[in-house]
Amino acid sequence: MTRRVAILISGGGSNMVALVQSMVGDHPARAVLVLSNNPQATGLAKAAQMGVPTAAVDHRPFGKDRAAFEAEVQAELEKAQADILCLAGFMRILTPGFIAKWEGRILNIHPSLLPKYKGLHTHARAIEAGDAEHGCSVHEVTAELDDGPILGQARVPVLPGDTPETLAARVLPMEHQLYPEVLRRFAVGDRKPVLLP
C-alpha cells in the first residue's frame, strides 16, 4: 500500500524538492500535498512544477489563535488523505493537540546533531562551542521542540575558518540525502536510525 505524504514548508522548500524527487519508482510513498503557512513561499511553485498539489494557509490572519490556524491546516491534510506528515523548513511551532493527531506519523529535519542545539542558529552555536563535527537529524515529532526519537543523522566536519554560512552550505546537501532515506524506511514501518558519515 502506497503511503500518502504531505510536506509542510515555509520557504524555498529545498528539502521538500529532495523528498518529492525521491518518491518515484518502487518508493513506498508518494507526495500528495505541499502546504505552506506562507502564500508567497517559492517552494509552492516548485511543488506545482513537479505535479504535486499545493495549498497555502496563511498564519497571519489567525493572530495568536494557533488552534484555528491548525484546524485549517488539518482540513487540508484530511482533504489530501495524508498518512505521513513531513516538516521541511516549516517555521511554525505546532501545538501538542495537533501533534497528538499525527502521533507516530510526523517527521522533521533539524540542522544539528540532536539532542545538541535545539531551536534556531544551530550552525553558529556549533562553531561557538568549538565542535569538531556538526550535521543534521531527522526525528519523529513530539510535543517537545526538536525532541522525539531520532531516525537518522548525517555528519560533516567543522573546518577552521568556518562561518555559519559555510557550515550551513555543507550541511544542506546531507539533509537532502538523509531525509529521503529516512522517509523511505519510515513509510514501511522501519524506524532503525539511518546514519550517514
Phi and psi in degrees as GROMACS dihedral restraints (atoms count N, CA, C in turn):
[ dihedral_restraints ]
;  ai    aj    ak    al  type     phi  dphi    fc
    3     4     5     6     1   -75.0    20    10
    4     5     6     7     1   129.0    20    10
    6     7     8     9     1   -82.5    20    10
    7     8     9    10     1   143.5    20    10
    9    10    11    12     1  -100.7    20    10
   10    11    12    13     1   120.2    20    10
   12    13    14    15     1  -110.3    20    10
   13    14    15    16     1   130.1    20    10
   15    16    17    18     1  -108.2    20    10
   16    17    18    19     1   139.0    20    10
   18    19    20    21     1  -119.0    20    10
   19    20    21    22     1   128.1    20    10
   21    22    23    24     1  -104.1    20    10
   22    23    24    25     1   129.0    20    10
   24    25    26    27     1  -132.9    20    10
   25    26    27    28     1   165.5    20    10
   27    28    29    30     1  -126.5    20    10
   28    29    30    31     1   -14.5    20    10
   30    31    32    33     1  -137.7    20    10
   31    32    33    34     1  -126.3    20    10
   33    34    35    36     1   -72.6    20    10
   34    35    36    37     1   -22.8    20    10
   36    37    38    39     1    70.8    20    10
   37    38    39    40     1    38.1    20    10
   39    40    41    42     1   -65.8    20    10
   40    41    42    43     1   -37.2    20    10
   42    43    44    45     1   -68.8    20    10
   43    44    45    46     1   -35.5    20    10
   45    46    47    48     1   -59.7    20    10
   46    47    48    49     1   -44.9    20    10
   48    49    50    51     1   -59.9    20    10
   49    50    51    52     1   -44.6    20    10
   51    52    53    54     1   -61.2    20    10
   52    53    54    55     1   -41.0    20    10
   54    55    56    57     1   -65.1    20    10
   55    56    57    58     1   -49.0    20    10
   57    58    59    60     1   -60.9    20    10
   58    59    60    61     1   -44.3    20    10
   60    61    62    63     1   -64.8    20    10
   61    62    63    64     1   -26.1    20    10
   63    64    65    66     1   -79.2    20    10
   64    65    66    67     1   -23.3    20    10
   66    67    68    69     1   -86.4    20    10
   67    68    69    70     1    68.3    20    10
   69    70    71    72     1  -135.6    20    10
   70    71    72    73     1   172.4    20    10
   72    73    74    75     1    59.1    20    10
   73    74    75    76     1  -126.9    20    10
   75    76    77    78     1   -87.0    20    10
   76    77    78    79     1    11.9    20    10
   78    79    80    81     1   -61.8    20    10
   79    80    81    82     1   138.2    20    10
   81    82    83    84     1   -78.2    20    10
   82    83    84    85     1     4.4    20    10
   84    85    86    87     1  -138.5    20    10
   85    86    87    88     1   161.7    20    10
   87    88    89    90     1  -139.3    20    10
   88    89    90    91     1   145.8    20    10
   90    91    92    93     1   -78.3    20    10
   91    92    93    94     1   126.4    20    10
   93    94    95    96     1  -114.1    20    10
   94    95    96    97     1   -10.4    20    10
   96    97    98    99     1  -163.3    20    10
   97    98    99   100     1   137.6    20    10
   99   100   101   102     1  -118.5    20    10
  100   101   102   103     1   121.3    20    10
  102   103   104   105     1  -121.0    20    10
  103   104   105   106     1   139.8    20    10
  105   106   107   108     1  -129.0    20    10
  106   107   108   109     1   148.8    20    10
  108   109   110   111     1   -83.9    20    10
  109   110   111   112     1    -2.8    20    10
  111   112   113   114     1  -121.4    20    10
  112   113   114   115     1   106.0    20    10
  114   115   116   117     1   -58.7    20    10
  115   116   117   118     1   -21.3    20    10
  117   118   119   120     1   -92.6    20    10
  118   119   120   121     1     3.2    20    10
  120   121   122   123     1   -57.2    20    10
  121   122   123   124     1   126.3    20    10
  123   124   125   126     1   -67.7    20    10
  124   125   126   127     1   -20.0    20    10
  126   127   128   129     1   -63.7    20    10
  127   128   129   130     1   -26.4    20    10
  129   130   131   132     1   -64.0    20    10
  130   131   132   133     1   -42.3    20    10
  132   133   134   135     1   -66.2    20    10
  133   134   135   136     1   -38.1    20    10
  135   136   137   138     1   -62.5    20    10
  136   137   138   139     1   -43.4    20    10
  138   139   140   141     1   -63.1    20    10
  139   140   141   142     1   -44.0    20    10
  141   142   143   144     1   -60.9    20    10
  142   143   144   145     1   -39.7    20    10
  144   145   146   147     1   -64.0    20    10
  145   146   147   148     1   -28.3    20    10
  147   148   149   150     1   -88.8    20    10
  148   149   150   151     1     4.2    20    10
  150   151   152   153     1    83.4    20    10
  151   152   153   154     1    17.6    20    10
  153   154   155   156     1   -98.2    20    10
  154   155   156   157     1   130.2    20    10
  156   157   158   159     1   -58.4    20    10
  157   158   159   160     1   145.2    20    10
  159   160   161   162     1  -126.8    20    10
  160   161   162   163     1   159.8    20    10
  162   163   164   165     1  -151.2    20    10
  163   164   165   166     1   151.6    20    10
  165   166   167   168     1  -128.1    20    10
  166   167   168   169     1   130.6    20    10
  168   169   170   171     1  -123.4    20    10
  169   170   171   172     1    97.6    20    10
  171   172   173   174     1   -67.1    20    10
  172   173   174   175     1   121.1    20    10
  174   175   176   177     1   -74.0    20    10
  175   176   177   178     1   -20.2    20    10
  177   178   179   180     1   -63.4    20    10
  178   179   180   181     1   -42.9    20    10
  180   181   182   183     1   -62.3    20    10
  181   182   183   184     1   -19.3    20    10
  183   184   185   186     1   -83.9    20    10
  184   185   186   187     1    -9.1    20    10
  186   187   188   189     1    57.5    20    10
  187   188   189   190     1  -126.6    20    10
  189   190   191   192     1   -91.8    20    10
  190   191   192   193     1     4.3    20    10
  192   193   194   195     1   -85.0    20    10
  193   194   195   196     1    79.4    20    10
  195   196   197   198     1   -66.0    20    10
  196   197   198   199     1   -33.2    20    10
  198   199   200   201     1   -63.3    20    10
  199   200   201   202     1   -40.0    20    10
  201   202   203   204     1   -67.3    20    10
  202   203   204   205     1   -41.0    20    10
  204   205   206   207     1   -60.1    20    10
  205   206   207   208     1   -47.6    20    10
  207   208   209   210     1   -67.4    20    10
  208   209   210   211     1   -30.4    20    10
  210   211   212   213     1   -63.0    20    10
  211   212   213   214     1   -39.2    20    10
  213   214   215   216     1   -66.1    20    10
  214   215   216   217     1   -42.7    20    10
  216   217   218   219     1   -61.2    20    10
  217   218   219   220     1   -46.3    20    10
  219   220   221   222     1   -59.8    20    10
  220   221   222   223     1   -40.0    20    10
  222   223   224   225     1   -61.1    20    10
  223   224   225   226     1   -41.2    20    10
  225   226   227   228     1   -66.1    20    10
  226   227   228   229     1   -39.4    20    10
  228   229   230   231     1   -66.1    20    10
  229   230   231   232     1   -38.3    20    10
  231   232   233   234     1   -68.2    20    10
  232   233   234   235     1   -39.5    20    10
  234   235   236   237     1   -58.9    20    10
  235   236   237   238     1   -38.4    20    10
  237   238   239   240     1   -81.8    20    10
  238   239   240   241     1    -4.7    20    10
  240   241   242   243     1    53.3    20    10
  241   242   243   244     1    45.3    20    10
  243   244   245   246     1   -71.6    20    10
  244   245   246   247     1   141.4    20    10
  246   247   248   249     1  -100.0    20    10
  247   248   249   250     1   -35.7    20    10
  249   250   251   252     1  -127.5    20    10
  250   251   252   253     1   141.7    20    10
  252   253   254   255     1  -118.0    20    10
  253   254   255   256     1   124.3    20    10
  255   256   257   258     1  -112.2    20    10
  256   257   258   259     1   120.0    20    10
  258   259   260   261     1   -86.9    20    10
  259   260   261   262     1   125.5    20    10
  261   262   263   264     1  -135.3    20    10
  262   263   264   265     1    82.5    20    10
  264   265   266   267     1    73.3    20    10
  265   266   267   268     1    35.4    20    10
  267   268   269   270     1   -90.4    20    10
  268   269   270   271     1   112.2    20    10
  270   271   272   273     1   -94.6    20    10
  271   272   273   274     1    34.0    20    10
  273   274   275   276     1  -120.3    20    10
  274   275   276   277     1   138.3    20    10
  276   277   278   279     1   -84.4    20    10
  277   278   279   280     1   125.5    20    10
  279   280   281   282     1   -87.5    20    10
  280   281   282   283     1   145.7    20    10
  282   283   284   285     1   -76.2    20    10
  283   284   285   286     1   156.1    20    10
  285   286   287   288     1   -55.9    20    10
  286   287   288   289     1   -34.6    20    10
  288   289   290   291     1   -63.0    20    10
  289   290   291   292     1   -42.5    20    10
  291   292   293   294     1   -67.3    20    10
  292   293   294   295     1   -45.8    20    10
  294   295   296   297     1   -62.0    20    10
  295   296   297   298     1   -36.1    20    10
  297   298   299   300     1   -59.7    20    10
  298   299   300   301     1   -35.4    20    10
  300   301   302   303     1   -64.4    20    10
  301   302   303   304     1   -27.3    20    10
  303   304   305   306     1  -110.2    20    10
  304   305   306   307     1    16.1    20    10
  306   307   308   309     1   -52.6    20    10
  307   308   309   310     1   131.2    20    10
  309   310   311   312     1    77.9    20    10
  310   311   312   313     1     3.2    20    10
  312   313   314   315     1  -133.3    20    10
  313   314   315   316     1    15.6    20    10
  315   316   317   318     1  -128.7    20    10
  316   317   318   319     1   127.8    20    10
  318   319   320   321     1  -117.0    20    10
  319   320   321   322     1   154.5    20    10
  321   322   323   324     1  -141.0    20    10
  322   323   324   325     1   150.3    20    10
  324   325   326   327     1  -110.6    20    10
  325   326   327   328     1   136.8    20    10
  327   328   329   330     1  -131.7    20    10
  328   329   330   331     1   134.2    20    10
  330   331   332   333     1   -83.4    20    10
  331   332   333   334     1    60.8    20    10
  333   334   335   336     1  -161.4    20    10
  334   335   336   337     1   169.2    20    10
  336   337   338   339     1   -89.4    20    10
  337   338   339   340     1    85.4    20    10
  339   340   341   342     1   -55.7    20    10
  340   341   342   343     1   146.5    20    10
  342   343   344   345     1   -82.1    20    10
  343   344   345   346     1     6.2    20    10
  345   346   347   348     1   -70.3    20    10
  346   347   348   349     1   144.0    20    10
  348   349   350   351     1    56.0    20    10
  349   350   351   352     1    58.7    20    10
  351   352   353   354     1   -68.6    20    10
  352   353   354   355     1   156.5    20    10
  354   355   356   357     1    85.2    20    10
  355   356   357   358     1  -148.9    20    10
  357   358   359   360     1   -98.2    20    10
  358   359   360   361     1   172.2    20    10
  360   361   362   363     1    58.3    20    10
  361   362   363   364     1    39.5    20    10
  363   364   365   366     1   -65.9    20    10
  364   365   366   367     1   -38.5    20    10
  366   367   368   369     1   -67.2    20    10
  367   368   369   370     1   -44.4    20    10
  369   370   371   372     1   -62.1    20    10
  370   371   372   373     1   -40.1    20    10
  372   373   374   375     1   -67.2    20    10
  373   374   375   376     1   -37.1    20    10
  375   376   377   378     1   -65.4    20    10
  376   377   378   379     1   -41.1    20    10
  378   379   380   381     1   -66.1    20    10
  379   380   381   382     1   -46.0    20    10
  381   382   383   384     1   -60.8    20    10
  382   383   384   385     1   -32.8    20    10
  384   385   386   387     1   -78.9    20    10
  385   386   387   388     1    -8.5    20    10
  387   388   389   390     1    74.7    20    10
  388   389   390   391     1    24.9    20    10
  390   391   392   393     1   -63.9    20    10
  391   392   393   394     1   143.8    20    10
  393   394   395   396     1   -82.8    20    10
  394   395   396   397     1   -24.8    20    10
  396   397   398   399     1  -141.5    20    10
  397   398   399   400     1   159.5    20    10
  399   400   401   402     1  -147.1    20    10
  400   401   402   403     1  -178.6    20    10
  402   403   404   405     1   166.9    20    10
  403   404   405   406     1  -147.7    20    10
  405   406   407   408     1  -143.6    20    10
  406   407   408   409     1   159.8    20    10
  408   409   410   411     1  -135.3    20    10
  409   410   411   412     1   143.3    20    10
  411   412   413   414     1  -109.8    20    10
  412   413   414   415     1   130.9    20    10
  414   415   416   417     1  -139.1    20    10
  415   416   417   418     1   156.8    20    10
  417   418   419   420     1   -70.8    20    10
  418   419   420   421     1   142.2    20    10
  420   421   422   423     1   -87.8    20    10
  421   422   423   424     1   131.0    20    10
  423   424   425   426     1  -123.1    20    10
  424   425   426   427     1  -179.2    20    10
  426   427   428   429     1   -66.2    20    10
  427   428   429   430     1   -20.5    20    10
  429   430   431   432     1   -83.3    20    10
  430   431   432   433     1   136.9    20    10
  432   433   434   435     1   -61.5    20    10
  433   434   435   436     1   128.6    20    10
  435   436   437   438     1    51.5    20    10
  436   437   438   439     1    40.8    20    10
  438   439   440   441     1  -118.8    20    10
  439   440   441   442     1  -162.2    20    10
  441   442   443   444     1    90.6    20    10
  442   443   444   445     1   159.4    20    10
  444   445   446   447     1   -56.1    20    10
  445   446   447   448     1   134.1    20    10
  447   448   449   450     1   -84.0    20    10
  448   449   450   451     1   125.7    20    10
  450   451   452   453     1  -105.8    20    10
  451   452   453   454     1    -7.5    20    10
  453   454   455   456     1  -177.7    20    10
  454   455   456   457     1   149.4    20    10
  456   457   458   459     1  -143.8    20    10
  457   458   459   460     1   147.6    20    10
  459   460   461   462     1  -129.5    20    10
  460   461   462   463     1   141.2    20    10
  462   463   464   465     1  -118.1    20    10
  463   464   465   466     1   146.0    20    10
  465   466   467   468     1  -134.9    20    10
  466   467   468   469     1   152.0    20    10
  468   469   470   471     1   -73.8    20    10
  469   470   471   472     1   149.4    20    10
  471   472   473   474     1   -93.5    20    10
  472   473   474   475     1   120.3    20    10
  474   475   476   477     1   -97.0    20    10
  475   476   477   478     1   152.8    20    10
  477   478   479   480     1   -56.5    20    10
  478   479   480   481     1   136.6    20    10
  480   481   482   483     1    83.0    20    10
  481   482   483   484     1     1.1    20    10
  483   484   485   486     1   -60.8    20    10
  484   485   486   487     1   143.1    20    10
  486   487   488   489     1  -109.9    20    10
  487   488   489   490     1   166.6    20    10
  489   490   491   492     1   -54.3    20    10
  490   491   492   493     1   -34.9    20    10
  492   493   494   495     1   -70.9    20    10
  493   494   495   496     1   -43.8    20    10
  495   496   497   498     1   -68.1    20    10
  496   497   498   499     1   -36.0    20    10
  498   499   500   501     1   -68.9    20    10
  499   500   501   502     1   -42.6    20    10
  501   502   503   504     1   -59.3    20    10
  502   503   504   505     1   -39.7    20    10
  504   505   506   507     1   -66.4    20    10
  505   506   507   508     1   -27.5    20    10
  507   508   509   510     1   -82.0    20    10
  508   509   510   511     1   -31.2    20    10
  510   511   512   513     1   -75.8    20    10
  511   512   513   514     1   -38.1    20    10
  513   514   515   516     1   -56.2    20    10
  514   515   516   517     1   -46.1    20    10
  516   517   518   519     1   -60.6    20    10
  517   518   519   520     1   -29.9    20    10
  519   520   521   522     1   -70.5    20    10
  520   521   522   523     1   -36.3    20    10
  522   523   524   525     1   -58.2    20    10
  523   524   525   526     1   -43.0    20    10
  525   526   527   528     1   -67.0    20    10
  526   527   528   529     1   -24.0    20    10
  528   529   530   531     1   -84.1    20    10
  529   530   531   532     1   -43.8    20    10
  531   532   533   534     1   -69.6    20    10
  532   533   534   535     1   -48.5    20    10
  534   535   536   537     1   -60.2    20    10
  535   536   537   538     1   -47.6    20    10
  537   538   539   540     1   -60.4    20    10
  538   539   540   541     1   -37.7    20    10
  540   541   542   543     1   -65.1    20    10
  541   542   543   544     1   -42.5    20    10
  543   544   545   546     1   -65.4    20    10
  544   545   546   547     1   -44.6    20    10
  546   547   548   549     1   -60.7    20    10
  547   548   549   550     1   -41.3    20    10
  549   550   551   552     1   -57.4    20    10
  550   551   552   553     1   -44.2    20    10
  552   553   554   555     1   -71.5    20    10
  553   554   555   556     1   -44.5    20    10
  555   556   557   558     1   -59.0    20    10
  556   557   558   559     1   -36.9    20    10
  558   559   560   561     1   -64.0    20    10
  559   560   561   562     1   -21.6    20    10
  561   562   563   564     1  -107.7    20    10
  562   563   564   565     1    14.5    20    10
  564   565   566   567     1    85.3    20    10
  565   566   567   568     1    11.4    20    10
  567   568   569   570     1   -92.7    20    10
  568   569   570   571     1   111.6    20    10
  570   571   572   573     1  -105.6    20    10
  571   572   573   574     1    16.0    20    10
  573   574   575   576     1   -67.1    20    10
  574   575   576   577     1   129.0    20    10
  576   577   578   579     1   -61.8    20    10
  577   578   579   580     1   138.9    20    10
  579   580   581   582     1   -91.8    20    10
  580   581   582   583     1   125.4    20    10
  582   583   584   585     1  -120.1    20    10
  583   584   585   586     1   114.9    20    10
  585   586   587   588     1  -101.2    20    10
  586   587   588   589     1   146.5    20    10
